[in-house]
Amino acid sequence: MAGKRIIIIGGGFGGLTAARALRRDDVVLIDRTNHHLFQPLLYQVATAALSPSDIAWPLRTVFRSQRNVRVLMEEVIAIDRAVRSIRFRESPPMSFDVLIVAPGSRHAYFGHDEWEPLAPGLKTLTDAVLMREKMLLAFEEADRRRAAGGPDEQLTFVIVGGGPTGVELAGALAEIGRKAMGPDFPTLRLEDLCILLVEGGPRILPGFSAELSAKADAALSGMGVTIRLNSLVSGVREDGVMIDQEFVPSAGIIWAAGNKASPLLETLGTAQDGAGRVKVGPDLTIPGEPWVFVLGDAANCTGEDGKPLPGLAPVAIQQGRYVADVIQHDTPPAERRPFVYVDRGMLATIGRAKAVAQIGRLHVSGLFAWLLWCIVHIFFLIGVRSRFRVMSEWLWYYVTFKPGARLLFEQPAIVHNDRATMHRSNE
Amino acid sequence: MAGKRIIIIGGGFGGLTAARALRRDDVVLIDRTNHHLFQPLLYQVATAALSPSDIAWPLRTVFRSQRNVRVLMEEVIAIDRAVRSIRFRESPPMSFDVLIVAPGSRHAYFGHDEWEPLAPGLKTLTDAVLMREKMLLAFEEADRRRAAGGPDEQLTFVIVGGGPTGVELAGALAEIGRKAMGPDFPTLRLEDLCILLVEGGPRILPGFSAELSAKADAALSGMGVTIRLNSLVSGVREDGVMIDQEFVPSAGIIWAAGNKASPLLETLGTAQDGAGRVKVGPDLTIPGEPWVFVLGDAANCTGEDGKPLPGLAPVAIQQGRYVADVIQHDTPPAERRPFVYVDRGMLATIGRAKAVAQIGRLHVSGLFAWLLWCIVHIFFLIGVRSRFRVMSEWLWYYVTFKPGARLLFEQPAIVHNDRATMHRSNE
């Protein structure tokens, strides 16, 4: 099938990798934003360590020299399998020969979507910038109250979910709060700042070995993070959160618990799991559609252990390469070798010179794991410029403890407006 | 008067310089944002060449090691001369012994404030980020229309005002549009992009010599900018602008014509000029208040030529130093030498390796002027980190023509919301 048109929905790790590997055919890469986002470092934008432009790249620039790829900034509202075309919010429908569906996921609120505007997750640049605004505004407001002789209320930030994202956020918040913000807010004492990490299970970083999650637990506690295990959030309000029937007042609530695949997937009309992920075959296609592939967070792809593969960047990247290979060679369904995920290990950073790494049998923590983490992440960034910038930012912060991007835009208005927007986008 | 309390309203060039120079007394520095902004480079954020964090610095970090300065993020709504105190939007009133008023200015719409949301100016980080969003969204939308087989409408951006800001914006837009965006939007042809610079007077850069403004004119035209002199804007709409009774459809209108000093100044109850600037004496104080100083854009301070000094950073900086000196020495009104502005020249950049410089008798243009401009601006940035970052950004762009910060946040919503906000803030 020569000169076929391949539509890729989503410019995340999976979609981007596939588009880069598809060198011959007509490729249309569609994303609702104009950039590819390096999500693993998004929490550093949220905590003002990095700027948005350090970890995001305009898709058009990425594909500037790859002429067979056309980038379209649009929102896909439906996939019509019957007529092999997709529908957009604005543009007229577009038909495809091959479809790669990689729209990613949002956070899951376990049936309480009304919590999202009050306890936003961390998936987009907007999420990160709003989280940064919220954190900085909370400090400024506390300072104003103190200066005006107000009561010494604690400044509490609650992070829901003890997975890598939650742990990295908690660590970064504790560090920026105590080491970076502290000195700039003489009116606030360190003990006034409380970072609360809430995990439903018996330990944080459940994906890691018990030993490493214990190390992470100890490291976080040492940085002043309060960890509550086996605790469930039963309610979220503007001014705080209910944890096991106890109300905890808080200046900011961040949601890092569970994913829910994009609602777009429902229009595929095929089997989905509880998290909304599409159940795909060993070649990542959906039943009866040998040329419709689903990748990354959007796919429920069974691993060798019989469990679905985790929603990690390496999984999406390897799936992107696999799918591109199948398409380039027009491999008929019968001749396709099943996709196999090669697990190169897991990393989670806790703070400056603190991290945990689990690579096969190698379990390490501390400075070495942290350096490993830095190197791996720098390596996966796109382009010399970003690698260089991020490296210098980290070095600068490592030495001075002055984060680079602690800017409040003159627009608390936006926080509210956009909360509303996020909420709508969820309905 | 020992241990006196000095309140500074505004963390711009004037307020910041004064606060840094006041080493002894109790200083409270108030700003509605949390950062000092290097406005002369704001247009580079608007045109995606620089990131916000490259040209803005948290005030608290700037004064971290200067313990006598307290930073307060608040909005001042009134100055009560009678009781020597100021009123805030949220905090309780605060009294002062010495007051430095440096709230800066917004753009003047010549009695048509309703134009502001449609043709925003460029004063704050928010303005710049929204302008960037608007420009990038316009390109994406044009591309969507073309891809969908729409008509080949021109993509027109109108800049109102041929002063340094307007000229720098026009040049930067033309450059980013043709050299940087061009290659990324194969559907758009260069001739589809129109940058229109509208100036009411007979020549652009009226502050410069006729010879230099002719050079700037030629350089801009060479870059594809259309310049309309002796033209007045008589109407602004969402979809275009009326220029001398002719309607010009446009995707974006940017206002760079004239300033209007902060409305806060009216509460001082003293003489103001047509632009709302407070008329100050030779020691920058207002009549009858030897310890209330007004600086920068907010002040109408007569220069040696009998005309009011221009609203330039160097003026505000020198005024800040002067005022701090008077306050540190408790100089009685009678003994104060009048403030004298030392004009070190004017610079305006037009594009890559193009600029004009007027330093006393020295009038230069082209590469040399541009290098001079780069050096001067790098020099005036705060801190090694920013100087280093901005320099590398410029070098990178100079070599690759790939601007660094071309990111759209997933929030066209914000553009509208914030327009509304800006509008409200203007009422």
Interface residues (C-beta under 8 A of the other chain):
Chain A: R32 T33 N34 H35 S51 P52 S53 A56 P58 R60 T61 R64 R67 R70 V71 L72 M73 E74 E90 S91 P92 T124 L125 T126 V129 L136 E140 D143 R144 A147 A148 P183 D184 F185 P186 R385 F388 R389 S392 W396 K402 G404 A405 R406 L407 L408 F409 E410 Q411 A413 I414 N417 D418 T421
Chain B: R32 T33 N34 H35 S51 P52 S53 A56 P58 R60 T61 R64 R67 R70 V71 L72 M73 E74 E90 S91 P92 T124 L125 T126 V129 L136 E140 D143 R144 A147 A148 P183 D184 F185 P186 R385 F388 R389 S392 W396 K402 G404 A405 R406 L407 L408 F409 E410 Q411 A413 I414 N417 D418 T421
